Amino acid sequence: MELGRTEVIPETIFPKFMKTFVVSYNFEKQQKLRFDVYDIDYFQDVMDKNLDKQDYIGYVETDLHEIVCSPTQSIYKTILNPHNKRRKNGTLIVKGSEFDINSSKYVFRFSVRNIASKAELFLRVFTLNENQVIFPRDFFN
């Protein structure tokens, strides 16, 4: 299920995204997340479901538990792209913090480091089901 998309950050190698995402956390369940990173070339098509015109940089998959239980509630993960042999796909940084008093919701912020060249970047954020299948759905609209 698609949780949402960030804004596009223009031409930088160290983007920090302003958009945050709130995710319910259940410590008894495995909750997988996927982050897809794109270099945007066609701004008019950025909100389309089909992103084939954009340059796909790669993805990061993690478990929500890994972020929440980290001492700093942050993770640093290499952006992977099996179709691109480039070594500098970059690093995605995900920082979480408690959003409510019951510790059942967390708010997440994102940034990227070590991209090979300046790019107009944006992220798509997903939850994954048990079969690792992505279900795109706009969570906020």
HELIX and SHEET records of a PDB file:
HELIX    1   1 PHE A   43  ASP A   45  5                                   3    
HELIX    2   2 LEU A   64  VAL A   68  1                                   5    
SHEET    1   A 3 GLU A   2  ARG A   5  0                                        
SHEET    2   A 3 ALA A 119  LEU A 128 -1                                        
SHEET    3   A 3 ILE A   9  THR A  12 -1                                        
SHEET    1   B 4 GLU A   2  ARG A   5  0                                        
SHEET    2   B 4 ALA A 119  LEU A 128 -1                                        
SHEET    3   B 4 LYS A  32  ASP A  39 -1                                        
SHEET    4   B 4 ASP A  55  ASP A  63 -1                                        
SHEET    1   C 4 PHE A  21  SER A  24  0                                        
SHEET    2   C 4 LYS A 105  ARG A 113 -1                                        
SHEET    3   C 4 THR A  91  GLU A  98 -1                                        
SHEET    4   C 4 SER A  74  THR A  78 -1                                        
END                                                                             
